[in-house]
Amino acid sequence: MEMDKDIMDIIHRDFKPEEVLIIINELSSITLNHVMAASEYNLKNTRVSILKLAKGNINKVIELTKSAKIDFRDVIMWATQEE
């Protein structure tokens, strides 16, 4: 799956090389079907929010991905509250 350049930059910055593929697979499992109006913007915002909240922790990415599939808005709100 093709991943946005901005997202790839964050992944390579925050995670070990051996974790990169796992992170990409996790984030790729969130699809347009999981976000409102099948919006590319919402999808990217959700993925960036997960990476921001995870702070390089692979287990957090997995946990946050599950939450995003239930309601992506929660993850975006949590990331916004951290700012």
C-alpha positions in Angstrom: 0.0 0.0 0.0 1.2 3.5 -0.9 1.8 5.6 2.2 2.0 9.4 2.2 5.5 10.9 2.1 4.9 13.0 5.3 3.7 9.8 7.1 6.7 7.8 5.9 9.1 10.6 7.1 7.5 10.4 10.6 7.7 6.6 10.6 11.4 6.6 9.6 12.2 9.3 12.2 10.3 7.7 15.1 10.8 3.9 14.6 13.6 1.4 14.3 14.2 0.1 10.8 12.9 -3.3 11.8 9.6 -1.8 13.0 8.9 0.2 9.8 7.0 -2.5 7.9 4.9 -3.4 10.9 3.9 0.3 11.4 3.1 0.7 7.7 0.9 -2.5 7.8 -0.9 -1.3 10.9 -1.6 2.2 9.5 -2.6 0.7 6.1 -5.2 -1.4 7.9 -7.1 1.9 8.5 -8.9 2.6 5.3 -11.2 5.2 3.8 -14.0 3.0 5.1 -13.0 3.8 8.7 -13.2 7.6 8.3 -16.0 10.0 7.7 -17.0 10.7 4.1 -14.2 8.4 2.9 -12.0 11.5 3.1 -8.3 11.3 2.2 -7.8 14.2 4.6 -9.4 12.4 7.5 -7.4 9.3 6.7 -4.1 11.1 6.7 -5.0 13.1 9.8 -5.9 9.9 11.6 -2.6 8.2 10.7 -0.6 11.3 11.6 -2.4 11.5 14.9 -1.6 7.9 15.7 2.1 8.4 15.1 2.1 11.6 17.1 0.4 9.9 20.1 2.6 6.8 19.8 5.9 8.7 20.2 7.8 5.8 18.6 6.1 3.0 20.6 5.0 0.2 18.3 2.5 -1.2 20.9 0.8 2.2 21.1 0.5 2.3 17.3 -1.3 -1.1 17.4 -3.6 0.0 20.3 -4.4 3.4 18.7 -5.1 1.7 15.3 -7.7 -0.4 17.0 -9.3 2.7 18.6 -9.2 4.5 15.2 -11.2 1.7 13.6 -13.9 2.1 16.2 -14.0 5.9 15.9 -11.2 7.7 14.2 -12.4 11.0 15.7 -11.2 9.9 19.2 -7.6 9.5 18.0 -7.6 12.9 16.3 -9.1 14.5 19.4 -6.5 12.9 21.7 -3.7 14.2 19.4 -5.2 17.7 19.4 -5.5 17.7 23.2 -1.8 16.9 23.4 -0.8 20.1 21.6 
